[in-house]
Amino acid sequence: MDQRTLTLIAVLFWVVLALSLACILWMFFSLARQGDERRKAILTRACCHTFYTVVALLVLGVAESLVRSLTGADYPAVEFNALSLLAIVAVLYTVNLFLCRRRLGG
């Protein structure tokens, strides 16, 4: 790889990291804000959709581990560290929150 490609990869990494941190902060601030019943309904729906998605992701991870252990496969396992899982949850929550606001008129 040449220097321009490495620079582009580094810039993309920092942009993705900054967007992930912004989504994480947005998630915590939106959950902490008080509001009326409609706002609580929007937050509840967004949280439920995010929870279902994350649980499905974790179940797929467990299923993959189970298949790997039963078949003795040697391909590398996909593992999530805490920061990447938090970033995925924050992005999913942000997308779900915007979709729920759009549907419920928030």
Backbone hydrogen bonds, N-H to C=O, Kabsch-Sander energy under -0.5 kcal/mol:
donor,donor_aa,acceptor,acceptor_aa,energy
6,L,2,D,-1.8
7,T,3,Q,-2.2
8,L,4,R,-2.3
9,I,5,T,-2.4
10,A,6,L,-2.3
11,V,7,T,-2.5
12,L,8,L,-2.6
13,F,9,I,-2.3
14,W,10,A,-2.2
15,V,11,V,-2.2
16,V,12,L,-2.6
17,L,13,F,-2.5
18,A,14,W,-2.4
19,L,15,V,-2.6
20,S,16,V,-2.4
21,L,17,L,-2.4
22,A,18,A,-2.2
23,C,19,L,-2.3
24,I,20,S,-2.3
25,L,21,L,-2.5
26,W,22,A,-2.5
27,M,23,C,-2.4
28,F,24,I,-2.1
29,F,25,L,-2.6
30,S,26,W,-2.6
31,L,27,M,-1.8
32,A,28,F,-1.6
33,R,29,F,-1.5
40,K,36,D,-2.0
41,A,37,E,-2.2
42,I,38,R,-2.3
43,L,39,R,-2.6
44,T,40,K,-2.5
45,R,41,A,-2.4
46,A,42,I,-2.5
47,C,43,L,-2.7
48,C,44,T,-2.4
49,H,45,R,-2.4
50,T,46,A,-2.2
51,F,47,C,-2.7
52,Y,48,C,-2.6
53,T,49,H,-2.0
54,V,50,T,-2.6
55,V,51,F,-2.6
56,A,52,Y,-2.2
57,L,53,T,-2.2
58,L,54,V,-2.5
59,V,55,V,-2.6
60,L,56,A,-2.2
61,G,57,L,-1.7
62,V,58,L,-2.3
63,A,59,V,-2.7
64,E,60,L,-2.4
65,S,61,G,-2.2
66,L,62,V,-2.4
67,V,63,A,-2.6
68,R,64,E,-2.7
69,S,65,S,-2.3
70,L,66,L,-2.2
71,T,67,V,-2.4
72,G,68,R,-1.6
73,A,68,R,-0.8
79,E,77,A,-0.7
85,L,81,N,-2.2
86,L,82,A,-2.4
87,A,83,L,-2.3
88,I,84,S,-2.4
89,V,85,L,-2.5
90,A,86,L,-2.5
91,V,87,A,-2.4
92,L,88,I,-2.6
93,Y,89,V,-2.7
94,T,90,A,-2.4
95,V,91,V,-2.5
96,N,92,L,-2.7
97,L,93,Y,-2.8
98,F,94,T,-2.2
99,L,95,V,-2.3
100,C,96,N,-2.7
101,R,97,L,-2.4
102,R,98,F,-1.9
103,R,99,L,-2.2
104,L,100,C,-2.8
105,G,101,R,-1.0
106,G,101,R,-2.9
